[in-house]
Amino acid sequence: MATHETVTDVYGPGTFTDVDFTPVPQDARRVLEYFAKKTPGFNSDPAFLDNVKFTGGDLPILPGPIKAQVLSAVCQGMIGLAAKEVSALKGIETGSIHVDTDLVGLYPATVGLVEIDGMDATEIQKSGLLQRVGLDVDKGVISKNPMRFRSWAIFPTREENVNFQILSSLDPPGFLKVFGLEADDPSVKTNEEAYEKIKSVTTKYSARELEHICIEHGFCGQTCLSPQAWRETMMGKSLAKHPMINYKQVRGTESIPPAPLPKTSDKRPLAGIKVVELSRVIAGPAVGTALAALGADVIKVQSPHLPDLQFLSITLMAGKRVVQLDLTKASDRDQLLSILEDADVVVQAFRMKSLERKGLGLDDMVELAKKRNKGMVYVDINCYGPDGYYTERPGYQQIADCASGCSYVNGKAYGLDEGTSVLPSLPIADMLTGAVGTLVTLLAIRDRTKQGGSYHSHVALVSLDTAQLEQEVGLYPPQIVSQVQSKFNFAPMRPQHMVTDLLNIIIAGWRGNEEKVSEREEYYVEFETQFGKKHKILAPAWKFEGGEDVSPRWDWGPVPNGGV
């Protein structure tokens, strides 16, 4: 029974909108208690939760009715609480946790809030700097031309009021070829022309037909559902059986003894913990970046043959070491196995079971841990969830947004025609998945220290989206959405816009407002890196009262791709 007062269906079937507005810091405290109680293994004692101090402006700084900023604050508060428990096991008193709700509102925009020697994110990408420094893992895979760029967008279908998210992943040529289109069509000169060209094909098919074609060829694609429609699917019902923050001890590892935390001069909670990150794009790398700030030794493993998005390296590589390995080579595979031998944590965000087929799955790592008699934490990240018939299906944040109903809700909030869907304003599901991946790692390390054993966690992008649509969380009423829009004057957001479009729209709105929330100096940290002498990125999203030596921080700034 929900205790938070809401009204139904303001933003379509299955939506719950607040009756009264609660300022962001107070709302974050309320929602913190809700998720603390729902999370297995989390200390939900109100006195313990009171260690988190939320401060910030009353109004959200993000557009639309979805409370992404509140959930971002909650996730960071829970990370701080788990880090406090781990620190206590080392005999370190951290004090309370300070969460600035304006700063955590910026957190989903991390990848766009960067400056190198006076250049902003857009100028950096145009400068050629990323291609000159380190391995070029991108080669213009998405940004090369308008057809590639608009192969990540929401389109109408043959059916009235039904939209479909196409997403060519990191293979626009292969994806577009399936639909008889050329990724490098020289006749298409603008993003608008590209959208119309692709639209001329999508409107020949129903959403079900488009989805079948994507599944048949192994590509991403998702019908834009309402929240109610998602909950009624078999996949929605499968995911609903699992908590958003989902971890547990692996059965059969109970006899592995507790693993004491490493003794180091570094007072951060994860100092001396070794993490191997096997992931691309945003969600998995966001976990690794956050764990590095908590003191972990994070080794990111890259393949020279797998494309990635180059511009992410200037933010999501902070504090990491990088090694380039080609797993088709026996020597490189042996090197990875050697790295894994003494790893405490593995974070993997490739398609479910793909690493299992390479002998690097959960069961393989559990066996390794048994042989060395020291438990391991294995974190799986995917789109749709740990089980059900979509679990091995590829998917990115945009796919999760359209499956869960978040994109549908935005379209309704912006006054568009029924079924017209618009992505959330930032890579919110990605970055919140990164936060939850960090949280479950801390909880598992805590339990390994106290109880022993190995631990498995699963974090699903759709789960983070559906959490924002729960009745107990609630949505902002239209008058609050209008107030935020009036304050920041965000440019219109529409189905054709992909993440980079939306990042630019949101950052422009923040910079145009007199408060200039995204330009507060205290929200950034600066390094001298291989990219430039003054490399500024968004600071960690929370800190301990006990000071800098116990709080999250990076020992060095972002490093280039390829291990240079």
C-alpha positions as CSV (number, residue, x, y, z in Angstrom):
1,M,0.0,0.0,0.0
2,A,1.5,3.3,-1.1
3,T,1.8,6.0,1.6
4,H,2.8,8.8,-0.8
5,E,-0.3,10.7,-2.0
6,T,-0.6,10.7,-5.8
7,V,-3.2,10.9,-8.6
8,T,-3.2,8.5,-11.5
9,D,-2.7,8.8,-15.3
10,V,-1.8,12.5,-15.5
11,Y,1.0,11.5,-17.9
12,G,-0.7,8.4,-19.3
13,P,-1.6,4.9,-18.2
14,G,0.3,3.7,-15.2
15,T,1.6,7.1,-14.0
16,F,1.4,8.5,-10.5
17,T,1.7,12.2,-10.0
18,D,2.3,14.0,-6.7
19,V,-0.6,15.8,-5.2
20,D,1.7,18.2,-3.4
21,F,5.2,19.4,-4.2
22,T,8.0,18.5,-1.9
23,P,11.3,20.4,-2.2
24,V,14.1,18.2,-3.6
25,P,16.2,17.8,-0.4
26,Q,13.2,16.8,1.7
27,D,11.9,14.5,-1.0
28,A,15.3,12.8,-1.3
29,R,15.2,12.0,2.4
30,R,11.7,10.5,2.1
31,V,12.6,8.4,-1.0
32,L,15.9,7.3,0.7
33,E,13.9,5.7,3.5
34,Y,11.7,4.0,0.9
35,F,14.5,2.4,-1.0
36,A,16.5,1.6,2.1
37,K,13.6,-0.5,3.4
38,K,13.2,-2.2,0.0
39,T,16.9,-3.2,-0.4
40,P,18.0,-6.5,1.0
41,G,21.0,-6.2,3.3
42,F,20.7,-2.4,3.7
43,N,20.5,-0.8,7.1
44,S,17.2,1.0,7.1
45,D,17.3,2.2,10.7
46,P,16.1,5.9,10.6
47,A,18.9,6.9,12.9
48,F,21.4,5.5,10.5
49,L,19.8,7.1,7.5
50,D,20.0,10.5,9.3
51,N,23.7,10.4,8.7
52,V,22.9,11.7,5.2
53,K,22.4,15.4,5.0
54,F,20.7,16.6,1.9
55,T,21.0,20.3,1.0
56,G,20.2,22.3,-2.2
57,G,17.6,24.3,-4.0
58,D,13.9,23.5,-3.7
59,L,13.1,23.1,-7.4
60,P,14.7,20.4,-9.6
61,I,17.2,21.5,-12.2
62,L,16.2,18.9,-14.7
63,P,13.2,19.2,-17.1
64,G,10.1,17.1,-17.2
65,P,8.1,15.3,-14.5
66,I,10.5,12.4,-13.7
67,K,12.3,12.7,-10.4
68,A,15.8,11.8,-11.7
69,Q,17.5,14.3,-9.5
70,V,15.8,12.9,-6.4
71,L,16.7,9.3,-7.3
72,S,20.3,10.5,-8.1
73,A,20.5,12.0,-4.6
74,V,19.1,8.9,-3.0
75,C,21.6,6.7,-4.8
76,Q,24.5,8.9,-3.7
77,G,23.3,9.0,-0.2
78,M,23.1,5.2,-0.1
79,I,26.6,4.9,-1.5
80,G,27.8,7.2,1.2
81,L,26.1,5.1,3.9
82,A,27.6,1.9,2.6
83,A,31.0,3.5,2.3
84,K,30.6,4.6,5.9
85,E,30.0,1.0,7.0
86,V,33.1,-0.2,5.1
87,S,35.2,2.5,6.6
88,A,34.0,1.5,10.1
89,L,35.3,-2.0,9.4
90,K,38.7,-0.4,9.0
91,G,38.3,1.5,12.3
92,I,37.8,4.8,10.5
93,E,35.2,7.3,11.6
94,T,33.9,9.3,8.6
95,G,31.2,11.5,10.1
96,S,28.0,12.2,8.3
97,I,27.5,12.2,4.5
98,H,26.8,15.5,2.7
99,V,24.8,15.3,-0.5
100,D,24.3,18.6,-2.4
101,T,21.2,17.9,-4.4
102,D,22.1,20.5,-7.1
103,L,25.4,18.8,-7.7
104,V,23.8,15.4,-8.0
105,G,21.3,16.9,-10.4
106,L,24.4,17.6,-12.6
107,Y,25.7,14.1,-12.1
108,P,23.7,12.5,-15.0
109,A,25.4,15.2,-17.3
110,T,28.9,14.2,-16.2
111,V,30.0,13.3,-19.7
112,G,29.2,16.7,-21.0
113,L,30.4,18.8,-18.1
114,V,34.1,18.9,-19.0
115,E,36.6,21.6,-19.9
116,I,40.2,21.2,-21.2
117,D,42.4,24.3,-21.5
118,G,39.3,26.5,-21.9
119,M,37.5,24.3,-24.5
120,D,34.1,22.9,-23.6
121,A,32.8,19.4,-24.6
122,T,31.7,20.4,-28.0
123,E,34.8,22.4,-28.8
124,I,37.0,19.4,-27.6
125,Q,35.3,17.0,-30.0
126,K,35.7,19.4,-32.9
127,S,39.4,20.1,-32.1
128,G,40.7,16.7,-33.0
129,L,42.3,16.4,-29.5
130,L,40.7,13.1,-28.7
131,Q,42.1,11.5,-31.9
132,R,45.6,12.9,-31.3
133,V,45.8,11.6,-27.7
134,G,45.6,7.8,-27.2
135,L,43.9,5.1,-29.2
136,D,41.1,6.1,-31.5
137,V,38.4,3.7,-30.4
138,D,35.7,5.6,-32.2
139,K,36.7,6.4,-35.8
140,G,33.6,8.5,-36.2
141,V,31.4,5.4,-35.8
142,I,28.4,7.6,-34.8
143,S,29.5,11.2,-35.5
144,K,31.0,10.7,-39.0
145,N,27.8,11.9,-40.8
146,P,24.1,12.6,-40.4
147,M,22.9,9.1,-41.3
148,R,25.0,7.5,-38.6
149,F,24.1,10.2,-36.1
150,R,20.3,9.9,-36.6
151,S,20.5,6.1,-36.5
152,W,20.1,6.7,-32.7
153,A,16.6,8.2,-32.6
154,I,12.9,7.7,-32.0
155,F,10.7,7.3,-35.1
156,P,7.0,7.0,-36.0
157,T,5.8,3.7,-37.3
158,R,3.0,2.6,-39.6
159,E,0.8,2.5,-36.6
160,E,-0.8,5.7,-35.4
161,N,0.4,6.8,-32.0
162,V,3.2,4.2,-31.7
163,N,6.8,5.2,-31.8
164,F,9.9,3.0,-32.1
165,Q,13.5,3.6,-30.8
166,I,16.0,2.5,-33.3
167,L,19.6,2.3,-32.2
168,S,22.4,1.1,-34.4
169,S,24.7,0.5,-31.5
170,L,28.2,0.9,-32.7
171,D,27.5,-0.6,-36.1
172,P,25.5,2.0,-38.1
173,P,26.5,0.5,-41.5
174,G,25.3,-3.0,-40.6
175,F,22.1,-1.8,-38.9
176,L,21.0,0.6,-41.7
177,K,21.8,-2.0,-44.4
178,V,19.2,-4.3,-42.9
179,F,16.6,-1.6,-43.8
180,G,18.1,-0.9,-47.3
181,L,19.8,2.3,-46.2
182,E,23.4,3.5,-46.5
183,A,25.2,4.7,-43.5
184,D,27.5,6.9,-45.6
185,D,24.8,8.1,-48.1
186,P,26.5,11.1,-49.8
187,S,23.1,12.6,-50.8
188,V,22.2,13.2,-47.1
189,K,23.7,16.4,-46.0
190,T,21.9,17.3,-42.7
191,N,20.5,15.7,-39.6
192,E,17.0,16.7,-40.6
193,E,17.4,15.0,-44.0
194,A,18.8,11.9,-42.3
195,Y,15.8,11.7,-40.0
196,E,13.4,12.0,-42.9
197,K,15.2,9.4,-44.9
198,I,15.1,6.8,-42.0
199,K,11.5,7.8,-41.2
200,S,10.5,7.0,-44.8
201,V,11.4,3.4,-43.9
202,T,10.2,3.0,-40.4
203,T,6.7,4.2,-41.3
204,K,6.4,1.2,-43.7
205,Y,6.5,-1.1,-40.7
206,S,4.5,-1.7,-37.5
207,A,6.4,-1.5,-34.2
208,R,6.2,-5.3,-33.8
209,E,7.7,-5.8,-37.3
210,L,10.5,-3.4,-36.5
211,E,11.2,-5.2,-33.3
212,H,11.2,-8.6,-35.0
213,I,13.7,-7.4,-37.6
214,C,16.0,-6.0,-34.9
215,I,15.8,-9.2,-32.9
216,E,16.4,-11.4,-36.0
217,H,19.6,-9.5,-36.9
218,G,20.9,-9.1,-33.3
219,F,20.4,-5.3,-33.1
220,C,18.8,-3.0,-30.5
221,G,15.3,-1.7,-31.0
222,Q,12.3,-1.0,-28.8
223,T,8.7,0.0,-29.0
224,C,8.0,3.0,-27.0
225,L,5.6,1.8,-24.3
226,S,3.6,3.5,-21.6
227,P,4.5,2.6,-18.0
228,Q,1.4,0.4,-17.7
229,A,2.2,-1.4,-21.0
230,W,5.7,-2.2,-19.8
231,R,4.5,-3.6,-16.5
232,E,2.0,-5.9,-18.4
233,T,4.7,-7.5,-20.5
234,M,6.3,-10.8,-19.5
235,M,9.7,-9.1,-19.3
236,G,8.3,-6.3,-17.1
237,K,6.8,-8.9,-14.8
238,S,10.1,-10.8,-14.7
239,L,12.1,-7.7,-13.8
240,A,9.6,-6.6,-11.2
241,K,10.5,-9.8,-9.1
242,H,13.9,-8.3,-8.5
243,P,14.9,-5.4,-6.3
244,M,16.5,-2.4,-8.0
245,I,19.5,-2.8,-5.7
246,N,20.1,-6.5,-6.3
247,Y,23.0,-8.5,-4.8
248,K,23.4,-11.7,-2.9
249,Q,26.0,-14.2,-1.8
250,V,26.7,-16.9,-4.4
251,R,25.3,-20.3,-3.3
252,G,28.0,-22.8,-2.6
253,T,30.6,-20.1,-1.5
254,E,29.6,-19.9,2.2
255,S,32.7,-21.8,3.3
256,I,35.1,-19.2,1.8
257,P,36.4,-17.3,4.9
258,P,35.9,-13.5,5.5
259,A,38.4,-11.4,3.6
260,P,39.9,-8.6,5.7
261,L,40.1,-5.2,4.1
262,P,43.6,-4.2,2.9
263,K,45.7,-2.2,5.3
264,T,46.9,1.0,3.6
265,S,47.8,4.5,4.5
266,D,44.9,5.6,2.2
267,K,41.8,6.2,4.4
268,R,39.2,5.9,1.7
269,P,36.9,2.9,2.1
270,L,38.0,0.9,-0.9
271,A,41.7,1.6,-0.8
272,G,43.7,-1.6,-1.8
273,I,40.6,-3.2,-3.4
274,K,41.4,-4.3,-7.0
275,V,38.6,-3.9,-9.6
276,V,38.7,-5.2,-13.2
277,E,36.3,-3.2,-15.5
278,L,35.1,-5.0,-18.7
279,S,32.7,-2.5,-20.3
280,R,32.1,0.2,-22.8
281,V,30.1,3.4,-23.3
282,I,28.7,4.9,-20.0
283,A,27.1,2.6,-17.3
284,G,30.0,0.2,-16.6
285,P,32.7,2.9,-16.9
286,A,30.7,5.1,-14.5
287,V,30.9,2.3,-11.9
288,G,34.7,2.0,-12.4
289,T,35.1,5.8,-12.1
290,A,33.2,6.0,-8.9
291,L,35.0,3.0,-7.4
292,A,38.3,4.7,-8.3
293,A,37.2,7.8,-6.4
294,L,36.6,5.5,-3.3
295,G,40.2,4.4,-3.5
296,A,40.0,1.2,-5.5
297,D,42.7,0.2,-8.0
298,V,40.5,0.1,-11.2
299,I,41.9,-1.6,-14.3
300,K,39.9,-1.0,-17.4
301,V,40.4,-3.6,-20.1
302,Q,39.9,-2.4,-23.7
303,S,39.9,-4.3,-26.9
304,P,41.6,-2.8,-30.0
305,H,38.8,-4.2,-32.2
306,L,35.7,-3.1,-30.3
307,P,34.5,0.4,-31.0
308,D,33.6,2.8,-28.2
309,L,32.6,6.4,-27.9
310,Q,35.8,8.4,-27.9
311,F,34.6,11.5,-26.0
312,L,33.7,9.5,-22.9
313,S,37.4,9.0,-22.2
314,I,37.8,12.6,-21.0
315,T,35.4,12.1,-18.0
316,L,34.8,8.4,-17.3
317,M,38.5,7.4,-17.2
318,A,39.4,9.4,-14.1
319,G,41.6,7.5,-11.6
320,K,41.9,4.3,-13.7
321,R,44.6,2.3,-15.2
322,V,44.0,1.0,-18.7
323,V,45.3,-2.1,-20.5
324,Q,44.6,-3.0,-24.1
325,L,44.0,-6.7,-24.7
326,D,42.8,-8.7,-27.7
327,L,41.0,-11.8,-26.3
328,T,41.3,-13.6,-29.7
329,K,45.0,-13.9,-28.9
330,A,46.0,-16.6,-26.4
331,S,48.8,-14.5,-24.9
332,D,46.4,-11.6,-24.2
333,R,43.7,-13.9,-22.8
334,D,46.4,-15.3,-20.4
335,Q,47.3,-11.8,-19.4
336,L,43.7,-11.0,-18.5
337,L,43.4,-14.2,-16.5
338,S,46.6,-13.2,-14.6
339,I,45.0,-9.8,-13.9
340,L,41.9,-11.5,-12.6
341,E,43.7,-13.9,-10.3
342,D,43.9,-11.5,-7.4
343,A,40.9,-9.2,-8.3
344,D,38.4,-8.4,-5.7
345,V,35.7,-7.1,-8.0
346,V,34.8,-7.7,-11.7
347,V,32.4,-5.2,-13.4
348,Q,31.1,-6.4,-16.7
349,A,28.6,-4.7,-19.0
350,F,28.7,-6.7,-22.2
351,R,25.7,-8.6,-23.4
352,M,24.7,-11.2,-20.9
353,K,26.5,-14.5,-21.2
354,S,29.0,-13.2,-23.8
355,L,31.8,-13.3,-21.3
356,E,30.6,-16.7,-20.1
357,R,31.2,-18.0,-23.6
358,K,34.8,-16.8,-23.2
359,G,35.4,-18.5,-19.9
360,L,35.1,-15.2,-18.0
361,G,31.5,-15.4,-16.6
362,L,30.3,-15.6,-13.1
363,D,30.8,-19.3,-12.6
364,D,34.3,-19.1,-13.9
365,M,35.2,-16.3,-11.5
366,V,33.5,-18.1,-8.6
367,E,35.7,-21.2,-9.3
368,L,38.7,-18.9,-9.4
369,A,37.7,-17.5,-6.0
370,K,37.2,-20.9,-4.5
371,K,40.7,-22.1,-5.6
372,R,42.4,-19.1,-4.0
373,N,40.0,-19.3,-1.0
374,K,39.1,-15.6,-1.2
375,G,35.7,-14.4,-2.3
376,M,35.1,-12.2,-5.4
377,V,32.4,-9.7,-6.2
378,Y,30.9,-10.0,-9.7
379,V,28.7,-7.2,-11.0
380,D,26.6,-7.8,-14.2
381,I,25.1,-4.8,-16.0
382,N,22.6,-5.1,-18.8
383,C,19.5,-3.5,-20.2
384,Y,16.5,-5.7,-19.4
385,G,17.3,-7.7,-16.3
386,P,18.8,-10.9,-14.9
387,D,16.3,-13.3,-16.4
388,G,13.3,-13.5,-18.7
389,Y,13.3,-13.8,-22.5
390,Y,15.0,-10.4,-23.2
391,T,17.9,-10.9,-20.8
392,E,20.5,-11.6,-23.6
393,R,19.1,-8.9,-25.8
394,P,21.3,-5.9,-26.4
395,G,20.2,-2.6,-25.1
396,Y,21.5,0.9,-24.2
397,Q,20.0,3.6,-22.0
398,Q,17.7,4.8,-24.8
399,I,16.3,1.3,-25.2
400,A,15.5,1.2,-21.4
401,D,13.9,4.6,-21.5
402,C,11.5,3.6,-24.3
403,A,10.8,0.1,-22.8
404,S,10.0,1.4,-19.3
405,G,7.7,4.2,-20.2
406,C,10.0,7.1,-19.4
407,S,10.2,8.4,-23.0
408,Y,6.4,8.1,-23.3
409,V,5.9,10.1,-20.1
410,N,8.2,12.9,-21.4
411,G,6.2,13.1,-24.7
412,K,3.0,13.5,-22.7
413,A,4.6,16.1,-20.4
414,Y,5.8,18.2,-23.4
415,G,2.3,18.2,-24.8
416,L,3.0,16.1,-27.9
417,D,0.6,13.8,-29.7
418,E,-0.4,10.6,-28.0
419,G,2.4,8.0,-28.3
420,T,5.0,10.5,-29.4
421,S,8.0,9.8,-27.2
422,V,11.1,11.8,-26.2
423,L,14.2,10.5,-24.4
424,P,14.9,11.8,-20.9
425,S,17.0,14.9,-20.9
426,L,20.3,13.2,-20.0
427,P,21.9,9.7,-19.9
428,I,20.1,9.3,-16.6
429,A,19.5,5.5,-16.6
430,D,23.2,5.0,-17.5
431,M,24.6,7.2,-14.8
432,L,22.1,5.9,-12.1
433,T,23.1,2.4,-13.1
434,G,26.7,3.4,-12.5
435,A,25.7,4.7,-9.1
436,V,23.8,1.5,-8.2
437,G,26.7,-0.6,-9.5
438,T,28.9,1.3,-7.1
439,L,26.5,0.8,-4.2
440,V,26.2,-3.0,-4.7
441,T,30.0,-3.3,-4.8
442,L,30.3,-1.6,-1.5
443,L,27.6,-3.7,0.1
444,A,29.2,-6.9,-1.2
445,I,32.7,-5.9,-0.1
446,R,31.2,-5.1,3.4
447,D,29.5,-8.6,3.5
448,R,32.6,-10.4,2.2
449,T,34.6,-8.8,5.0
450,K,32.2,-9.8,7.7
451,Q,30.8,-13.1,6.4
452,G,33.1,-14.4,3.7
453,G,31.9,-15.9,0.4
454,S,31.6,-14.6,-3.1
455,Y,28.9,-12.2,-4.3
456,H,26.9,-11.6,-7.4
457,S,25.0,-8.4,-8.3
458,H,22.9,-7.6,-11.3
459,V,22.0,-4.0,-12.3
460,A,19.5,-3.4,-15.1
461,L,19.0,-0.1,-16.9
462,V,15.3,-0.7,-17.2
463,S,15.1,-1.3,-13.4
464,L,16.5,2.2,-12.7
465,D,14.0,3.7,-15.1
466,T,11.0,1.8,-13.6
467,A,12.1,2.9,-10.1
468,Q,11.6,6.5,-11.1
469,L,8.0,5.7,-12.2
470,E,7.0,3.9,-8.9
471,Q,4.0,5.3,-7.1
472,E,5.9,5.8,-3.9
473,V,8.4,8.0,-5.8
474,G,5.8,10.0,-7.8
475,L,6.1,12.4,-10.7
476,Y,6.1,16.2,-10.6
477,P,2.8,17.8,-11.4
478,P,2.5,19.9,-14.6
479,Q,2.8,23.2,-12.7
480,I,6.2,22.2,-11.3
481,V,7.3,21.1,-14.8
482,S,6.3,24.5,-16.1
483,Q,8.1,26.3,-13.3
484,V,11.4,24.5,-14.1
485,Q,10.9,25.2,-17.8
486,S,10.3,28.9,-17.2
487,K,13.4,29.1,-15.0
488,F,15.8,27.5,-17.4
489,N,14.1,28.1,-20.8
490,F,15.3,24.7,-22.2
491,A,15.0,24.5,-25.9
492,P,12.3,22.0,-27.2
493,M,13.2,18.3,-26.9
494,R,11.8,16.0,-29.6
495,P,11.9,12.4,-30.8
496,Q,14.7,12.9,-33.2
497,H,17.1,14.1,-30.5
498,M,19.7,11.7,-29.2
499,V,21.8,12.0,-26.0
500,T,24.3,14.5,-27.3
501,D,21.6,16.8,-28.6
502,L,19.8,16.7,-25.3
503,L,23.1,17.3,-23.3
504,N,23.7,20.4,-25.3
505,I,20.1,21.6,-24.7
506,I,20.3,21.1,-21.0
507,I,23.7,22.6,-20.5
508,A,22.7,25.6,-22.5
509,G,19.7,26.1,-20.2
510,W,21.8,25.8,-17.1
511,R,24.3,28.3,-18.4
512,G,21.6,30.7,-19.5
513,N,20.0,30.9,-16.1
514,E,21.3,33.5,-13.6
515,E,22.1,30.9,-11.0
516,K,24.5,29.2,-13.4
517,V,24.3,26.0,-11.4
518,S,26.6,24.1,-13.8
519,E,29.4,26.7,-13.5
520,R,29.9,26.7,-9.7
521,E,33.6,26.2,-9.2
522,E,33.2,24.1,-6.1
523,Y,31.5,21.5,-8.2
524,Y,34.6,20.7,-10.2
525,V,38.1,19.2,-9.8
526,E,41.0,20.0,-12.0
527,F,44.0,17.9,-13.2
528,E,46.9,18.2,-15.5
529,T,46.4,15.2,-17.9
530,Q,47.7,14.0,-21.2
531,F,44.7,15.9,-22.7
532,G,45.7,19.3,-21.3
533,K,47.2,21.3,-18.5
534,K,43.8,22.4,-17.1
535,H,41.4,19.5,-17.4
536,K,38.2,20.0,-15.3
537,I,35.6,17.4,-14.6
538,L,32.6,17.2,-12.3
539,A,33.6,16.4,-8.7
540,P,32.4,13.3,-6.8
541,A,28.8,13.7,-6.0
542,W,29.1,13.5,-2.2
543,K,31.6,13.8,0.6
544,F,32.1,12.8,4.3
545,E,32.1,15.3,7.1
546,G,35.4,13.7,8.2
547,G,37.3,15.5,5.5
548,E,39.1,15.0,2.2
549,D,41.3,12.1,3.3
550,V,38.2,9.8,3.9
551,S,36.0,11.3,1.1
552,P,35.9,10.2,-2.5
553,R,38.5,11.8,-4.8
554,W,40.6,10.8,-7.8
555,D,44.4,10.5,-7.5
556,W,44.7,11.5,-11.2
557,G,42.5,12.7,-13.9
558,P,41.1,11.0,-17.0
559,V,43.6,8.9,-19.0
560,P,43.5,8.2,-22.7
561,N,42.1,5.1,-24.4
562,G,44.6,2.4,-25.1
563,G,46.7,2.6,-22.0
564,V,48.9,5.3,-23.3
